[in-house]
Amino acid sequence: MNDYMDDPDIARETRRREACEAALERSDEMVPSGRNIGLLHDLVNEVHDLDPEDETGNMRMWPSETAIRDAGDGLTADEIAEKIRMGGWDPAKDRFMRISEDGDWEGFDTQTADQFVWDFRDTIISHAMEHDISPASVERIEGIEMLPPDPWKDIDIDGLSPKGPVSDPFEPSSTYARPDPWEDAGLLPDPDPMVFPDAGADPAGGLSM
């Protein structure tokens, strides 16, 4: 192990970066499961708590029942009313409130809130990589649910052959060619068709009694 890995702070950062980079490399394979989407929401909240100026703060979904208290700290009633008017948030109908890039308060239901963070999953994970998120969050990133490997990924479905030059299956050099099972056994198959006693060969194929 390298000496720098003996430093717990460097080891923690290294693990965080490796986990985030691995997740970003397989972003297209991530499953939009409740567990993964919940992680994205939590990462947004954690990064925003660590760095209120980070741009992912505009992806935070504030529960409507506490949004004015939690997000409106320091604002006057008139300022809050203006933000609500411009953004269209209705706390009686909307489950969540998001502060837009313009500072307006927009309303979201659960489905649109989840879709929003899912669409920005790469951005969220990239920003989490740059902040000192908790080891528990890093462990959750390492455990992100992914699609299972595609067994047909390297198969040419049309030709049912490995990807590459397609050759004549009747040529010995063909990619379709298979070893002769008799070759290594030192035996040769009987060249004549098997005929049972008292049975004659049917010219049309098969056997006739």
matplotlib code that plots the C-alpha trace (Angstrom):
import matplotlib.pyplot as plt

x = [0.0, 1.2, 2.3, -0.3, -3.0, -2.0, -3.4, -7.1, -8.2, -6.5, -7.9, -11.4, -11.1, -9.7, -12.5, -15.1, -13.6, -13.3, -16.9, -18.3, -16.1, -17.3, -20.9, -20.5, -18.8, -21.9, -24.5, -26.5, -26.8, -28.2, -31.7, -34.2, -35.2, -36.6, -33.3, -31.2, -33.5, -33.6, -29.8, -29.7, -32.1, -29.9, -26.7, -28.3, -29.3, -25.9, -23.9, -26.1, -25.7, -21.9, -21.8, -24.9, -23.4, -23.1, -25.3, -26.9, -28.7, -31.3, -32.1, -33.1, -36.7, -38.0, -41.1, -43.9, -45.0, -41.7, -40.4, -41.2, -39.5, -36.4, -35.9, -37.3, -35.0, -34.0, -36.7, -39.6, -43.2, -43.4, -40.3, -41.6, -45.0, -43.2, -41.1, -44.3, -46.1, -43.3, -42.6, -46.2, -45.7, -48.9, -48.2, -51.7, -51.3, -47.6, -45.7, -42.3, -40.9, -37.8, -35.9, -35.2, -32.0, -33.8, -34.8, -38.5, -40.3, -41.7, -44.0, -43.3, -45.2, -43.3, -43.1, -41.7, -39.3, -37.9, -37.7, -35.9, -33.0, -32.9, -32.3, -29.5, -27.9, -24.5, -24.3, -25.3, -22.8, -20.1, -20.7, -20.8, -17.4, -16.0, -17.4, -16.5, -19.7, -20.0, -18.6, -22.1, -23.1, -20.0, -21.0, -24.4, -22.8, -20.7, -23.9, -25.9, -28.2, -27.2, -28.8, -27.5, -24.9, -26.4, -25.5, -26.1, -23.9, -21.1, -23.3, -24.4, -28.1, -28.7, -26.0, -26.0, -22.2, -19.5, -19.1, -16.5, -16.1, -18.9, -17.7, -19.2, -20.3, -19.3, -15.7, -13.2, -11.8, -15.3, -16.0, -18.9, -16.6, -16.6, -13.9, -14.6, -15.5, -14.0, -10.7, -9.0, -10.7, -8.8, -12.1, -14.0, -17.8, -19.5, -20.0, -23.0, -26.4, -27.5, -30.1, -31.9, -32.4, -35.4, -35.8, -35.1, -34.0, -36.8, -35.8, -37.8, -35.7, -35.9, -36.7, -39.6, -40.7]
y = [0.0, 3.5, 5.6, 8.3, 5.7, 5.6, 9.1, 8.6, 11.8, 10.9, 7.4, 8.7, 11.1, 8.3, 6.0, 8.7, 9.6, 6.0, 5.2, 8.2, 7.6, 4.0, 5.1, 7.7, 5.2, 3.0, 5.8, 4.4, 1.1, 2.6, 1.4, 4.1, 2.3, 3.9, 3.2, 4.9, 7.9, 8.3, 8.3, 11.1, 13.2, 12.6, 13.5, 16.8, 17.6, 16.7, 18.6, 21.7, 21.4, 21.3, 24.0, 26.2, 28.0, 24.8, 24.7, 21.5, 23.4, 24.3, 20.6, 20.3, 19.4, 21.1, 19.4, 21.8, 21.6, 23.0, 24.9, 28.4, 27.8, 26.0, 27.8, 31.2, 32.0, 35.6, 36.5, 38.9, 37.8, 40.0, 38.5, 35.0, 35.9, 37.2, 34.0, 32.0, 34.1, 33.9, 30.2, 29.0, 26.8, 25.9, 24.4, 23.1, 20.9, 20.5, 17.9, 19.7, 23.1, 23.8, 27.0, 27.7, 29.2, 32.6, 32.2, 31.4, 28.8, 26.0, 23.2, 19.5, 16.3, 13.2, 11.8, 15.0, 15.5, 12.0, 12.4, 15.7, 14.3, 11.2, 13.3, 15.1, 12.0, 12.6, 16.1, 15.2, 12.4, 14.6, 17.3, 14.7, 13.6, 17.1, 17.4, 15.6, 13.5, 11.0, 7.4, 6.1, 8.1, 6.8, 3.2, 3.8, 5.1, 1.9, -0.1, 1.6, -0.8, -1.5, -3.5, -7.0, -7.7, -8.1, -11.7, -10.6, -7.5, -9.0, -11.2, -10.3, -11.2, -11.1, -13.7, -15.4, -15.3, -13.4, -9.9, -9.7, -10.9, -13.2, -16.0, -19.0, -21.6, -24.4, -23.2, -24.9, -21.5, -20.1, -18.5, -21.0, -24.0, -26.4, -29.1, -32.6, -34.7, -37.8, -36.2, -36.5, -39.8, -41.6, -43.0, -42.4, -42.4, -45.1, -43.5, -45.7, -44.9, -47.3, -49.8, -52.1, -55.8, -56.5, -52.8, -51.1, -47.6, -45.3, -43.2, -40.3, -40.3, -42.2, -45.8, -47.9, -51.2]
z = [0.0, -0.8, 2.2, 1.4, 1.9, 5.6, 5.9, 6.8, 5.1, 1.8, 2.0, 2.6, -0.4, -2.6, -1.7, -2.4, -5.8, -6.9, -5.9, -7.7, -10.8, -11.0, -10.7, -13.4, -15.8, -15.5, -15.3, -18.2, -16.3, -13.2, -12.2, -11.4, -8.3, -5.1, -3.4, -6.1, -6.4, -2.6, -2.6, -5.2, -3.1, 0.0, -1.9, -3.0, 0.5, 2.0, -0.6, -0.1, 3.7, 3.2, 0.6, 0.4, -2.7, -4.7, -7.8, -6.8, -4.2, -6.9, -7.1, -3.5, -2.9, 0.2, 1.9, 1.5, 5.1, 6.3, 3.2, 4.4, 7.7, 6.3, 3.0, 3.8, 6.7, 6.4, 3.9, 4.6, 4.1, 1.0, -0.5, 0.1, -1.5, -4.5, -4.9, -4.6, -7.2, -9.7, -9.2, -8.8, -5.8, -4.0, -0.6, -0.3, -3.5, -4.1, -2.1, -2.6, -3.3, -5.4, -5.5, -9.2, -10.6, -10.6, -7.0, -7.6, -5.6, -7.9, -6.9, -7.5, -6.8, -5.8, -9.3, -10.9, -8.0, -8.5, -12.2, -11.8, -9.7, -11.9, -15.0, -13.2, -11.6, -13.3, -12.1, -8.6, -8.3, -9.8, -7.2, -4.4, -5.6, -5.0, -1.4, 1.8, 2.0, 4.8, 4.6, 4.8, 1.6, -0.1, 0.8, -0.6, -3.9, -4.0, -3.7, -6.4, -8.1, -11.7, -14.5, -14.8, -17.6, -21.0, -22.2, -25.8, -25.7, -27.9, -30.0, -33.6, -33.2, -37.0, -37.7, -34.4, -34.5, -32.7, -34.0, -36.7, -40.3, -41.3, -43.6, -45.4, -42.8, -45.2, -45.5, -43.1, -42.2, -41.4, -38.0, -37.9, -38.3, -35.3, -34.5, -35.9, -32.8, -34.4, -35.3, -31.9, -31.0, -33.8, -35.1, -38.3, -38.4, -40.5, -44.0, -44.7, -43.3, -40.6, -41.8, -39.4, -40.3, -42.4, -43.2, -46.5, -47.1, -48.0, -51.1, -49.7, -46.5, -43.2, -43.0, -44.3, -42.9]

ax = plt.figure().add_subplot(projection="3d")
ax.plot(x, y, z, "-o")
ax.set_aspect("equal")
plt.show()
